[in-house]
Amino acid sequence: MFRPLIQSWKRLPTPVAAHSMRSTSNGGNCSLKLANKVAVVTGSTNGIGFSIARRLAQDGAHVVISSRKQQNVDRAVATLKKEGLGVSGTVCHVGKAEDRERLVATALEHCGGVDFLVCVAGVNPLVGGTLKSSEQIWDKILGVNVKAPALLLSRLLPHMENRGLGVYNVSKTALLGLTKTLAVELAPKSIRVNCIVPGYINTDFSQVSFGLMGRVSLFQPPLLFPYRVGQPEDCAGLVAFLCSPEASYITGESIAVAGWSPHL
Ligand SMILES: NC(=O)c1ccc[n+]([C@@H]2O[C@H](COP(=O)([O-])OP(=O)(O)OC[C@H]3O[C@@H](n4cnc5c(N)ncnc54)[C@H](O)[C@@H]3O)[C@@H](O)[C@H]2O)c1
């Protein structure tokens, strides 16, 4: 049953970079919104990332799947291929430079360029006081959640241009600033940078993070609108929209997909 809660709720962002104007080139069903586009999605073998990958592929994009374990990449790629979707995959721990290089190389090898980078991979190894966090925890969270998206985009940027177009809370808040800064810096190259800010979304990640804070029991079904639990697909629809031509005049925005959870 739903019980009201008085703790505050932090909605935490996931960055999306999209090239606005690349022309199509690699076949597929051209009637689809993202036909002939290429999307690289990190952390995309489970949860929100997997749902975003599936949705972008359903909309016609070729999607490069990635996460830390080969078996998970193989499973996600096989599942989506069975659904008739255009995907490829490689292992990429976003905190490792050599893995990021391999992800870039895979995208270029299969697709020749990249239109969308969706950085979903994120970690929160500790739920606790900010000032009680060790240096190792700070390094891990900032490395994966903030540094990796920036470094990955810097590696992919030349290939997006060539196509002719287009401690956890602290780390995620830093992404809001990174989104604004990169949106301004990359606007002259017709590259849009937006951020989705999920509220409570029902995935393994939220079970661990919010379970440790004693909040998961609030989200037991059955809960109906407006108290229903967010699902990964709720995020995927917004990312598909941000990657579509309909969003070509939207950049530098952070958009919440949070239902009622910000009010907790
Ligand atoms: N679920 C929520 O309620 C919620 C709320 C706000 C923000 N988020 C954010 O959404 C994103 C996805 O979370 P989710 O709920 O889908 O979690 P999830 O655990 O279901 O999926 C996380 C994915 O990221 C991958 N991953 C983790 N660390 C990685 C790394 N270093 N390199 C590459 N891949 C890595 C995992 O393998 C997995 O595929 C995260 O950035 C999280 O911070 C989630």
The ligand as an ORCA input file, in Angstrom:
! r2SCAN-3c Opt
* xyz 0 1
  N      16.134      3.647    -11.806
  C      15.970      4.859    -11.288
  O      15.042      5.074    -10.486
  C      16.893      5.983    -11.668
  C      16.584      7.283    -11.204
  C      17.413      8.333    -11.574
  C      18.514      8.123    -12.399
  N      18.790      6.868    -12.838
  C      19.964      6.718    -13.712
  O      19.589      5.948    -14.846
  C      20.759      5.256    -15.312
  C      20.408      3.768    -15.550
  O      19.993      3.165    -14.358
  P      18.984      1.913    -14.304
  O      18.019      2.211    -13.239
  O      18.518      1.538    -15.651
  O      20.005      0.812    -13.728
  P      20.364     -0.698    -14.148
  O      21.215     -1.193    -13.036
  O      19.155     -1.461    -14.508
  O      21.207     -0.490    -15.444
  C      22.465      0.115    -15.375
  C      23.255     -0.305    -16.580
  O      24.501      0.395    -16.555
  C      25.528     -0.531    -16.727
  N      26.727      0.006    -16.088
  C      26.926      0.313    -14.789
  N      28.183      0.783    -14.609
  C      28.757      0.785    -15.841
  C      30.013      1.169    -16.319
  N      30.975      1.624    -15.502
  N      30.257      1.055    -17.632
  C      29.308      0.611    -18.477
  N      28.098      0.216    -18.088
  C      27.827      0.309    -16.780
  C      25.027     -1.832    -16.131
  O      25.723     -2.934    -16.643
  C      23.571     -1.790    -16.601
  O      23.454     -2.269    -17.916
  C      21.876      5.464    -14.272
  O      22.754      6.478    -14.759
  C      21.114      5.954    -13.045
  O      21.922      6.807    -12.275
  C      17.998      5.784    -12.490
*
